[in-house]
Amino acid sequence: MNQNTIEEGKTLAIVSYITLLGTLVAYFMNRGKNNEFVKFHIGQALRAWITGLIVTFIAKVLIMFSGIGLLSYLQYAGLVLAIIGGLNAMNGKVEKIPLVGDIG
């Protein structure tokens, strides 16, 4: 992937990490351009947000049964992964997000 491709797709790559709606917007805006940098970050953003939803559900169930309120901090997992991915996109890096970047 050359530097020109990265520079052209940097804005959409960053937008893909701004909530799940941003991921959808970046996906539909990139369909005609087919920028590989944006496509990579859309996939990573989707993994981050889906992981966030799953971990939030599991945390809520665990809190309900165990009563351990500290588990509520697990609900920020998707946000933390999205921030890491957004920083990678902003810096023009093609790095997978931790833990779930290789899934799929």
C-alpha positions in Angstrom: 0.0 0.0 0.0 1.6 3.3 -1.1 1.6 6.6 0.8 -0.8 8.2 -1.7 -3.5 5.5 -0.9 -3.0 6.1 2.8 -3.3 9.9 2.5 -6.4 9.7 0.3 -8.2 7.3 2.7 -7.1 8.7 6.1 -10.2 10.8 6.7 -12.6 7.9 6.0 -10.5 5.5 8.0 -10.8 7.8 11.0 -14.5 8.2 10.5 -14.9 4.5 10.6 -14.0 4.4 14.3 -16.6 7.0 15.3 -19.4 4.7 16.5 -20.9 2.0 14.5 -22.8 4.6 12.4 -19.4 6.0 11.3 -18.3 2.5 10.2 -21.4 2.3 8.0 -20.9 5.8 6.6 -17.2 5.0 5.8 -18.2 1.7 4.2 -20.8 3.2 1.8 -18.5 6.2 1.0 -15.6 3.9 0.2 -17.6 1.5 -2.1 -16.9 3.5 -5.2 -13.3 4.4 -4.4 -12.3 0.9 -3.1 -9.4 2.3 -1.0 -7.5 -0.5 0.6 -6.4 1.6 3.6 -10.1 2.5 4.4 -11.2 -1.1 3.8 -8.7 -2.4 6.3 -9.8 0.1 9.0 -13.5 -0.4 8.4 -12.9 -4.1 9.2 -10.9 -3.3 12.3 -13.6 -0.8 13.4 -16.3 -3.4 12.9 -14.3 -5.8 15.0 -13.9 -3.2 17.8 -17.6 -2.3 17.9 -18.9 -5.9 17.8 -16.4 -6.8 20.5 -17.7 -3.9 22.6 -21.3 -5.1 22.2 -20.5 -8.7 23.2 -18.3 -7.7 26.1 -20.9 -5.3 27.4 -23.6 -8.0 27.3 -21.3 -10.5 29.1 -20.4 -7.9 31.7 -24.0 -7.1 32.4 -24.9 -10.7 32.9 -21.9 -11.2 35.2 -22.8 -8.2 37.2 -26.4 -9.4 37.5 -25.3 -12.8 38.8 -22.2 -11.9 40.8 -23.0 -8.4 42.0 -19.5 -7.3 41.4 -19.9 -3.7 40.2 -16.2 -3.4 39.1 -17.1 -5.5 36.1 -18.9 -2.6 34.6 -15.6 -1.2 33.4 -15.5 -4.0 30.9 -18.2 -2.1 29.0 -15.5 0.3 27.7 -13.6 -2.4 25.9 -15.0 -1.5 22.5 -14.3 2.2 23.0 -10.7 1.5 24.0 -10.2 -0.7 20.9 -11.8 2.0 18.7 -9.5 4.6 20.1 -6.4 2.5 19.5 -7.6 1.8 15.9 -8.4 5.5 15.3 -5.0 6.5 16.4 -3.5 4.0 14.0 -5.6 5.4 11.2 -4.7 9.0 12.1 -1.0 8.1 12.0 -1.3 6.2 8.7 -0.5 2.8 10.2 -1.9 -0.5 9.0 -1.8 -2.3 12.3 -4.4 -4.6 13.7 -6.1 -3.8 17.0 -5.2 -5.9 20.0 -6.9 -9.1 20.8 -9.5 -9.2 18.0 -7.7 -7.7 15.1 -7.0 -11.2 13.6 -10.5 -12.5 14.0 -12.5 -13.0 10.7 
